[in-house]
Amino acid sequence: MIFLTVGSQLAFDRLTKSVDEWASANPDVEVFGQIGESGYIPQHFKYATTLTPMEYQSMIDNSDIIISHVGMGTIITALDMGKPLLLLPRKAEYGEHRNNHQLATAKFVKQYKLLEIADDECEVPNLLDRMIAQYKNVASQPEQLKVSPELVDEINNFING
C-alpha cells in the first residue's frame, strides 16, 4: 500500500493531484491519502482530510511506500521504520508555505537511503514507479532498509538547531 500524507496543517493539491494521476494509471496498486482540507478531490484513491494519531500510525505501519511533503515528522518516522519515502517540497512561490525551508531540508536529507526527492510534481510518477520496482520486497525484507539510530539523531539535531 502507498500512503500519501500532506501533514496536518496545510493541503498540498499539487502533490495530491500528481498521486491521483499516477493512481489512475495504476488501479491495481492500493493508495490511501491524508490530504488535508484540499481544493483537489482525488478520483482514483481513497482519502481522508485528517487522521487520528492511531489511524496515522496504522497507515504508516501498513504502507510499503510513503509519499509526503518535506515534513520532518514524517521523514523521521519513515526512516525510523525503514519505509521508503518519496518527498515533494512545498514551495512558497505557489502559496504552499510561507518560505522555502522545505527545499533546504530536502537538500539535507537527500543523501540518505530510502529517500527520493522530486523537484516538481511531474517527477512524482516516474520516481514512484522506480521506487516500486526497487522496493518490491520491502514487506518481506524490512531489516535491509532500517536506518541507523545515528541518522535519526542527526536529523533531529538538524531540526533542533
Long-range contacts (C-beta under 8 A, 24 or more apart in sequence): 1-30, 1-31, 1-32, 1-62, 1-63, 1-64, 2-29, 2-30, 2-31, 2-32, 2-63, 2-64, 2-65, 2-66, 2-67, 2-128, 3-31, 3-32, 3-33, 3-34, 3-59, 3-60, 3-62, 3-63, 3-65, 3-66, 3-67, 4-31, 4-32, 4-33, 4-34, 4-35, 4-45, 4-47, 4-66, 4-67, 4-68, 5-33, 5-34, 5-56, 5-59, 5-66, 5-67, 5-68, 5-71, 5-74, 6-33, 6-34, 6-35, 6-36, 6-38, 6-68, 6-69, 7-36, 7-68, 7-69, 7-71, 7-73, 7-74, 8-36, 8-50, 9-36, 10-36, 10-90, 10-96, 10-97, 11-35, 11-36, 11-37, 11-38, 11-39, 11-40, 12-36, 12-38, 12-69, 12-88, 12-90, 12-96, 13-38, 13-39, 13-40, 14-88, 14-94, 14-96, 14-121, 15-67, 15-69, 15-88, 15-121, 15-124, 16-40, 16-42, 16-47, 17-121, 18-88, 18-121, 18-122, 18-124, 18-125, 19-45, 19-67, 19-124, 19-128, 20-44, 20-45, 21-125, 22-124, 22-125, 22-128, 25-125, 29-132, 32-59, 34-59, 64-135, 64-138, 64-139, 65-128, 65-131, 65-132, 65-135, 65-138, 67-124, 67-128, 69-102, 70-102, 70-103, 70-105, 70-106, 70-109, 70-117, 71-102, 72-105, 72-155, 72-159, 75-105, 75-109, 75-115, 75-155, 76-152, 76-155, 76-156, 78-114, 79-112, 79-114, 79-115, 79-147, 79-151, 79-152, 79-155, 80-147, 80-152, 82-114, 82-138, 82-142, 82-143, 82-145, 82-146, 82-147, 83-114, 83-138, 83-145, 84-114, 84-115, 84-116, 84-131, 84-134, 84-135, 84-138, 84-145, 85-114, 85-115, 85-116, 86-116, 86-118, 86-124, 86-127, 86-128, 86-131, 87-115, 87-116, 87-117, 87-118, 88-117, 88-118, 88-120, 88-121, 88-124, 89-117, 108-158, 109-155, 112-147, 112-151, 113-145, 113-147, 114-145, 114-147
